[in-house]
Amino acid sequence: MIENLHQKEITKLKQKELIDIFLSAQKTPFQLKYHELRTTFSVLMESIAETFKKRSTKDILPIMGMFSVLDILGSAFSIKGNQLEEKVPIKRCLIYFTDRELISLKDIEALYALRNSLVHNSSLISIPIYTSQNHYFFRYDCNSEKLITHPENDWDGKYESLDTGSEKYTTRLNTELFLSIINSCVEKIKNLSDDNKIEMNYDKGKREFFYRYFRLIKNKFNEKEQVLIEKKALSNEVKGKIDEILEDSQDLQNFTIVDLGTKDSYSDTFKKSHIILEHEDSLVIREIKRILDIKYNNNMKHNRDLAPFYNRDTFVSSKYRIELLTN
């Protein structure tokens, strides 16, 4: 794991560090010096694990997710000095990063056919475009010791043939073994990266890698910004208004943040003088509230509601305000 990540800025991270973050099993966002960081890949892996646990969701979406993992890894990474002619990312990943004793080229072709049928049609039947490709009638079987159990007879693509007994034409996938294969690919890339044997497949290098898969959201201020925020919080406009209110009511209850949605209107519950500040940025308003809590309530508790895959205030509020509650 990267040391002192909380003290680093994203632009200072090396390729190996970005790969380490990208392939991490950590479910919560990483904290950088001023930003919170998460990747689409980590969300994908978490979603696969969660949906694969449930009987009602384990048959389609997590399997699609597993193929997406292979797609991403095969698109993003290669082994230095080992260039493949194969261009299909899923096949590249399986050839590069799996134990070839556990998976054959025939298995890889079957998996790619299943991927296409699931993603394009949510179907377990694969009808090829080209005559040189095989037809497949897939089913899941987690009792098999093999990842892929190939049929006794190749299916000719005729549904009438299935009427005579589909078992002998069935290609079986052990989905639990498939998930373990996915996880082993991730671990192998981690180990190769640690040994400086991984290279990225992107023309723009780590910059392209970052913008494809990483979501960065600011959740801390730098020193200059913090000075300006504190100056604002302790200004006559904000602190002065609070002191004025407290001259009439010494019983301060607490500060609260009110979110104003795009089509909402504020409640008139409080007097106008109890509205301390309005601002369009939730991070600014929450930091000012934190400063005011320390100043007036000695209350260090504060929460930041951040959605890393949306802009900070998307679907949250168009404007925020701090209100002062008094008894």
C-alpha positions as CSV (number, residue, x, y, z in Angstrom):
1,M,0.0,0.0,0.0
2,I,1.1,3.5,-0.7
3,E,2.7,5.2,2.3
4,N,1.5,8.6,3.5
5,L,-1.2,8.9,0.7
6,H,-3.0,11.5,2.8
7,Q,-0.1,13.8,2.3
8,K,0.2,13.4,-1.4
9,E,-1.5,15.2,-4.3
10,I,-2.8,13.3,-7.3
11,T,-0.2,14.9,-9.7
12,K,2.6,13.5,-7.6
13,L,1.6,9.9,-7.8
14,K,3.7,7.6,-9.9
15,Q,2.3,5.0,-12.3
16,K,2.8,2.1,-9.9
17,E,1.0,4.0,-7.1
18,L,-2.0,4.7,-9.4
19,I,-2.1,1.0,-10.3
20,D,-1.9,0.1,-6.6
21,I,-4.9,2.4,-5.9
22,F,-6.8,1.2,-8.9
23,L,-6.5,-2.5,-8.0
24,S,-7.0,-2.1,-4.3
25,A,-9.8,-4.1,-2.6
26,Q,-10.5,-1.1,-0.4
27,K,-14.2,-0.2,-0.6
28,T,-14.1,3.2,0.9
29,P,-12.5,6.2,-0.9
30,F,-8.9,7.0,-0.5
31,Q,-8.0,10.3,1.2
32,L,-5.4,12.4,-0.6
33,K,-4.0,15.7,0.7
34,Y,-7.0,17.7,-0.5
35,H,-9.2,15.3,-2.3
36,E,-11.2,12.1,-1.9
37,L,-10.4,9.5,-4.6
38,R,-12.3,6.4,-5.8
39,T,-12.2,4.5,-9.0
40,T,-15.0,3.0,-11.2
41,F,-13.1,-0.3,-11.0
42,S,-13.4,-0.5,-7.2
43,V,-17.2,0.2,-7.5
44,L,-17.4,-2.5,-10.2
45,M,-15.6,-5.0,-8.0
46,E,-17.8,-4.2,-5.0
47,S,-21.0,-4.4,-7.1
48,I,-19.9,-7.9,-8.4
49,A,-19.3,-9.2,-4.9
50,E,-22.6,-7.8,-3.5
51,T,-24.8,-9.0,-6.4
52,F,-23.1,-12.4,-6.6
53,K,-24.1,-13.1,-3.0
54,K,-27.9,-12.9,-3.7
55,R,-29.9,-15.6,-5.4
56,S,-32.1,-13.0,-7.1
57,T,-29.2,-11.1,-8.8
58,K,-26.3,-13.6,-9.2
59,D,-27.1,-15.0,-12.6
60,I,-26.8,-12.0,-15.0
61,L,-25.4,-8.7,-13.6
62,P,-22.4,-10.0,-11.7
63,I,-21.3,-12.2,-14.6
64,M,-21.6,-9.2,-16.9
65,G,-19.5,-7.3,-14.4
66,M,-16.8,-10.0,-14.4
67,F,-16.5,-9.8,-18.1
68,S,-16.3,-6.0,-17.7
69,V,-13.3,-6.5,-15.3
70,L,-11.5,-8.7,-18.0
71,D,-12.3,-6.0,-20.6
72,I,-10.8,-3.2,-18.4
73,L,-7.7,-5.2,-17.4
74,G,-7.0,-6.3,-21.0
75,S,-7.5,-2.8,-22.3
76,A,-5.4,-1.1,-19.6
77,F,-2.4,-3.4,-19.0
78,S,0.3,-5.4,-20.8
79,I,3.4,-7.3,-19.6
80,K,6.6,-5.5,-20.6
81,G,8.4,-7.3,-23.3
82,N,5.5,-9.6,-24.1
83,Q,3.4,-8.1,-26.8
84,L,0.4,-10.2,-28.0
85,E,-1.1,-10.2,-31.5
86,E,-4.6,-10.7,-29.9
87,K,-6.5,-7.4,-29.9
88,V,-9.7,-8.4,-28.0
89,P,-9.2,-7.1,-24.4
90,I,-11.0,-9.9,-22.7
91,K,-8.9,-12.5,-24.5
92,R,-5.7,-10.5,-23.9
93,C,-6.4,-10.4,-20.2
94,L,-7.1,-14.2,-19.9
95,I,-3.9,-15.0,-22.0
96,Y,-1.7,-12.5,-20.1
97,F,-2.8,-12.9,-16.5
98,T,-4.3,-16.4,-15.9
99,D,-2.8,-19.7,-15.0
100,R,-2.8,-21.4,-18.4
101,E,-3.1,-24.8,-16.7
102,L,-6.5,-23.7,-15.5
103,I,-7.8,-22.2,-18.7
104,S,-7.3,-23.2,-22.3
105,L,-7.7,-21.3,-25.6
106,K,-10.9,-23.3,-26.1
107,D,-12.1,-22.1,-22.8
108,I,-11.3,-18.5,-23.7
109,E,-13.2,-18.7,-26.9
110,A,-16.3,-20.1,-25.0
111,L,-16.0,-17.3,-22.4
112,Y,-15.9,-14.6,-25.1
113,A,-18.9,-16.1,-26.8
114,L,-20.8,-16.1,-23.5
115,R,-19.7,-12.5,-22.9
116,N,-21.2,-11.4,-26.2
117,S,-24.5,-13.2,-25.7
118,L,-24.9,-11.9,-22.2
119,V,-24.0,-8.3,-22.8
120,H,-25.9,-7.9,-26.1
121,N,-28.9,-10.1,-25.5
122,S,-28.9,-11.2,-21.8
123,S,-29.0,-14.7,-23.2
124,L,-27.1,-17.9,-22.6
125,I,-27.3,-18.9,-26.2
126,S,-24.5,-17.7,-28.6
127,I,-25.2,-17.6,-32.3
128,P,-21.9,-16.6,-34.1
129,I,-21.7,-14.0,-36.9
130,Y,-19.0,-16.0,-38.8
131,T,-19.2,-19.6,-40.0
132,S,-15.8,-20.4,-38.5
133,Q,-17.1,-19.7,-35.0
134,N,-18.9,-22.2,-32.7
135,H,-22.5,-22.1,-31.5
136,Y,-23.0,-22.3,-27.8
137,F,-25.8,-23.4,-25.5
138,F,-24.6,-22.2,-22.0
139,R,-25.7,-23.1,-18.5
140,Y,-24.1,-22.5,-15.0
141,D,-22.8,-25.4,-13.0
142,C,-20.9,-24.6,-9.8
143,N,-20.4,-28.4,-8.9
144,S,-17.9,-28.9,-11.7
145,E,-14.2,-28.9,-10.9
146,K,-13.5,-27.2,-14.2
147,L,-14.1,-23.5,-15.2
148,I,-15.6,-24.6,-18.5
149,T,-17.1,-28.0,-19.1
150,H,-17.4,-28.5,-22.9
151,P,-20.3,-30.5,-24.4
152,E,-20.3,-34.1,-25.6
153,N,-21.4,-32.8,-29.0
154,D,-20.9,-29.4,-30.7
155,W,-24.2,-27.7,-31.1
156,D,-25.1,-26.9,-34.7
157,G,-27.2,-23.9,-33.8
158,K,-30.5,-25.7,-34.7
159,Y,-33.1,-25.5,-31.9
160,E,-34.6,-28.7,-33.1
161,S,-31.3,-30.4,-32.1
162,L,-31.9,-29.1,-28.5
163,D,-35.3,-30.8,-28.6
164,T,-33.6,-34.2,-28.8
165,G,-31.8,-33.5,-25.5
166,S,-30.0,-30.3,-24.7
167,E,-27.6,-31.8,-22.1
168,K,-25.2,-33.2,-24.7
169,Y,-24.9,-29.8,-26.4
170,T,-24.5,-27.8,-23.1
171,T,-21.4,-25.8,-22.3
172,R,-21.2,-25.3,-18.6
173,L,-19.5,-22.5,-16.7
174,N,-18.6,-22.7,-13.0
175,T,-19.3,-19.0,-12.0
176,E,-17.6,-19.4,-8.7
177,L,-14.4,-20.5,-10.3
178,F,-14.9,-17.7,-12.8
179,L,-14.9,-15.1,-10.0
180,S,-11.8,-16.7,-8.5
181,I,-10.1,-16.4,-12.0
182,I,-11.0,-12.7,-12.0
183,N,-9.5,-12.1,-8.6
184,S,-6.4,-14.0,-9.6
185,C,-5.9,-11.8,-12.6
186,V,-6.1,-8.7,-10.3
187,E,-3.5,-10.2,-8.0
188,K,-1.2,-11.1,-10.8
189,I,-1.2,-7.6,-12.2
190,K,-0.5,-6.2,-8.7
191,N,2.5,-8.5,-8.3
192,L,3.8,-7.7,-11.8
193,S,3.4,-4.0,-11.1
194,D,5.3,-4.3,-7.9
195,D,8.1,-5.9,-10.0
196,N,7.9,-3.1,-12.6
197,K,6.8,-5.5,-15.3
198,I,3.4,-3.9,-16.1
199,E,3.0,-1.2,-18.8
200,M,-0.1,0.8,-19.7
201,N,-1.7,0.5,-23.1
202,Y,-2.8,4.1,-23.3
203,D,-1.2,6.6,-25.7
204,K,-1.5,9.4,-23.1
205,G,-0.1,7.2,-20.3
206,K,-1.2,7.7,-16.7
207,R,-3.1,10.9,-17.5
208,E,-5.5,9.0,-19.8
209,F,-5.6,6.1,-17.2
210,F,-6.6,8.6,-14.5
211,Y,-9.4,10.3,-16.5
212,R,-10.8,7.0,-17.7
213,Y,-11.2,5.4,-14.3
214,F,-10.5,7.8,-11.4
215,R,-13.0,10.1,-9.7
216,L,-11.4,12.9,-7.6
217,I,-13.5,15.2,-5.5
218,K,-12.1,18.1,-3.3
219,N,-13.0,17.7,0.3
220,K,-10.2,19.6,2.1
221,F,-8.9,23.2,1.7
222,N,-5.3,24.1,1.3
223,E,-3.7,26.5,3.8
224,K,-4.4,29.6,1.7
225,E,-8.0,28.6,1.2
226,Q,-8.4,27.7,4.9
227,V,-7.3,31.2,5.8
228,L,-9.9,32.8,3.6
229,I,-12.6,30.5,4.9
230,E,-11.8,31.3,8.5
231,K,-11.7,35.0,7.7
232,K,-15.2,34.6,6.2
233,A,-16.5,32.6,9.1
234,L,-15.2,35.1,11.7
235,S,-16.1,38.2,9.7
236,N,-18.7,40.8,10.8
237,E,-21.0,39.4,8.1
238,V,-21.1,36.0,9.7
239,K,-19.8,36.1,13.3
240,G,-21.1,39.6,13.7
241,K,-24.6,38.5,12.8
242,I,-24.4,35.6,15.3
243,D,-23.2,37.8,18.1
244,E,-26.1,40.2,17.4
245,I,-28.6,37.4,17.7
246,L,-27.1,36.1,20.9
247,E,-27.5,39.5,22.5
248,D,-31.2,38.9,22.6
249,S,-31.0,35.1,23.2
250,Q,-28.0,33.7,25.1
251,D,-29.3,30.1,24.8
252,L,-27.6,28.9,21.6
253,Q,-28.9,25.5,20.6
254,N,-26.9,24.7,17.4
255,F,-26.1,25.6,13.9
256,T,-27.8,23.6,11.1
257,I,-27.3,23.3,7.4
258,V,-30.3,23.5,5.2
259,D,-30.2,22.3,1.6
260,L,-32.2,24.1,-1.0
261,G,-33.1,21.9,-4.0
262,T,-33.4,23.3,-7.5
263,K,-37.2,23.7,-7.3
264,D,-37.5,24.0,-3.6
265,S,-38.0,27.0,-1.4
266,Y,-36.7,27.7,2.1
267,S,-39.0,27.3,5.0
268,D,-40.0,30.5,6.8
269,T,-39.7,28.7,10.2
270,F,-36.9,30.9,11.4
271,K,-36.6,34.6,11.6
272,K,-34.6,36.2,8.8
273,S,-31.9,37.2,11.3
274,H,-31.3,33.5,12.1
275,I,-30.2,32.8,8.6
276,I,-26.4,33.2,9.0
277,L,-25.1,32.5,5.5
278,E,-26.0,31.2,2.1
279,H,-23.6,29.7,-0.4
280,E,-23.8,27.4,-3.5
281,D,-20.8,25.2,-2.5
282,S,-21.5,22.5,0.1
283,L,-17.8,22.2,1.0
284,V,-17.5,25.9,1.8
285,I,-20.7,25.9,3.9
286,R,-19.8,22.8,5.9
287,E,-16.3,24.2,6.6
288,I,-17.8,27.4,7.9
289,K,-20.2,25.5,10.0
290,R,-17.3,23.5,11.5
291,I,-15.5,26.7,12.4
292,L,-18.6,28.1,14.0
293,D,-19.3,24.9,15.9
294,I,-15.8,25.1,17.4
295,K,-16.1,28.8,18.1
296,Y,-19.5,28.7,19.8
297,N,-20.2,25.1,20.7
298,N,-16.8,23.4,21.0
299,N,-18.4,20.8,18.7
300,M,-16.0,19.1,16.4
301,K,-18.5,16.7,14.8
302,H,-19.2,17.4,11.1
303,N,-20.1,15.3,8.1
304,R,-19.4,15.8,4.5
305,D,-21.9,14.2,2.2
306,L,-19.9,13.5,-0.9
307,A,-20.9,11.5,-4.0
308,P,-17.6,10.8,-5.8
309,F,-19.2,10.0,-9.1
310,Y,-21.2,13.2,-9.4
311,N,-20.2,16.8,-9.2
312,R,-20.1,17.7,-5.5
313,D,-23.6,19.3,-5.5
314,T,-25.3,17.4,-8.3
315,F,-28.6,16.0,-7.1
316,V,-28.0,17.4,-3.7
317,S,-28.8,21.1,-3.6
318,S,-28.5,24.2,-5.7
319,K,-27.8,26.3,-2.6
320,Y,-26.9,25.8,1.0
321,R,-27.5,27.9,4.1
322,I,-26.5,27.9,7.7
323,E,-29.2,28.6,10.2
324,L,-28.8,29.4,13.9
325,L,-31.2,27.6,16.2
326,T,-32.0,29.2,19.5
327,N,-34.4,28.3,22.3
